[in-house]
Amino acid sequence: MTILLPGPDGAPHPYEPRTEPAPLAPAGGPPVSRTVYSAAHVVADPFVDTTPDGPAAVDWEATLAFRRHLWSHGLGVAEAMDTAQRGMGLDWAGAAELIRRSAAEAKAVGGTIACGVGTDRLTGPVTGVDEVRAAYEEQLELVEGVGSRAIVMASRALAAVARTPDDYRELYGRLLRQASEPVILHWLGPMFDPALEGYWGSADLDEATETFLSIIAAHPDKVDGIKISLLDARREVELRRRLPNGVRCYTGDDFNYPELIAGDEQGFSHALLGIFDPLGPLAAQAVRVLDTGDTEGFRKLLDPTVELSRHLFEAPTRFYKTGVVFLAWLAGHQEHFTMVGGLQSARSLPHLVRAYRLADGLGLFPDPAPAEERMRRLLAVHGFDGGPR
């Protein structure tokens, strides 16, 4: 059946969705050649009376069900990260509850989990680096207390008050010495969060890289790995080649992940990616193919997904969460397209239409008929009836 979709010009264009369900990627255990985390989104509760700047209303059962879906395919869950709208609708109280619930669920089903440690309880003016450190310590204590690996996230508050690279070295050094288990350090670039411009003490990425590497070199036994989200494949490869033995590189590059995970003669990246939220089963299947040594087969599965990922993560990149939740709705993982903080409004209808077409073309919807019907409903809400405009 043909569906009329608005094109970039606003005019209706016919599109033929898939008519048969795509072959389902099989459930399975964790990949063995790569460690793979999906940064997972939260499902809002649309029936709670709240406001965009009020506390997040979360549908906990739907949120945890999505995590069980990821675990069933052998993926780890990276919890309470920016994909979960940390700092963009989900405050620290909501993130703390999410961490507690997800960690308990992971323990119950045997799933792998790592949780974000940040400083987002600091919502007003910050007096200095010590205040930032105390906020980090509070969250580290919670995350380790529930039995999760910690992902030390970049801090807006630290970026605001740090004056030199030594401020970063001292704070991260003290935090790493306190960690009971090796942590994942996260370098999130300003394309994901403009408030992180100049992180590690310099807007010059070469200088910032040296500071980052010096922190890792001083504490290699306390760093499981680093997550790099700079959307720069060359820089990631150069950085991972300089890591101490035993410290992993987790790609957070949603533009270039197939080549970075496949690797080269000098190494490869593991994965901690927001795009693996909508791609979960397909991504797990691809990495299991890679486990057999079949790099070509891995690339054949994953390369076609890059166009969708680049679309979802196009500038302003921080609004990629809208497309991720939109696809979860179309795929039947939740019953509505509502987001905490009202972020469902952050992308235009033409953007969502193209996301639908690309995802349908990849066979991401377990059943394309309900996805098509939901797309029609969204068009109707926007006043699009398929007629001339």
Salt bridges, closest charged atoms under 4 A:
ASP9 OD1 - HIS13 NE2 3.23
GLU61 OE2 - ARG68 NH2 2.55
GLU79 OE2 - ARG67 NE 2.43
GLU97 OE1 - ARG100 NH1 3.56
GLU97 OE2 - ARG101 NE 2.77
GLU105 OE2 - ARG68 NH1 2.73
ASP120 OD2 - ARG86 NE 2.61
ASP130 OD1 - ARG133 NH2 3.74
GLU137 OE2 - ARG133 NH1 2.95
GLU138 OE1 - ARG121 NE 2.31
ASP166 OD1 - ARG169 NH1 2.70
ASP193 OD2 - ARG156 NE 2.60
ASP206 OD1 - ARG235 NH1 3.07
GLU210 OE2 - ARG242 NH1 2.75
ASP224 OD1 - ARG149 NH1 3.88
ASP224 OD1 - ARG248 NE 3.90
ASP232 OD2 - ARG235 NE 3.84
GLU238 OE1 - ARG234 NH1 2.91
ASP264 OD2 - ARG240 NH2 3.66
ASP264 OD2 - ARG241 NH2 2.56
ASP277 OD2 - HIS41 ND1 2.76
ASP303 OD1 - ARG299 NE 2.73
GLU307 OE2 - ARG354 NH2 2.85
GLU314 OE1 - HIS311 ND1 3.80
GLU314 OE2 - HIS351 ND1 3.08
GLU335 OE1 - ARG374 NH2 3.04
GLU372 OE2 - ARG376 NH2 2.68
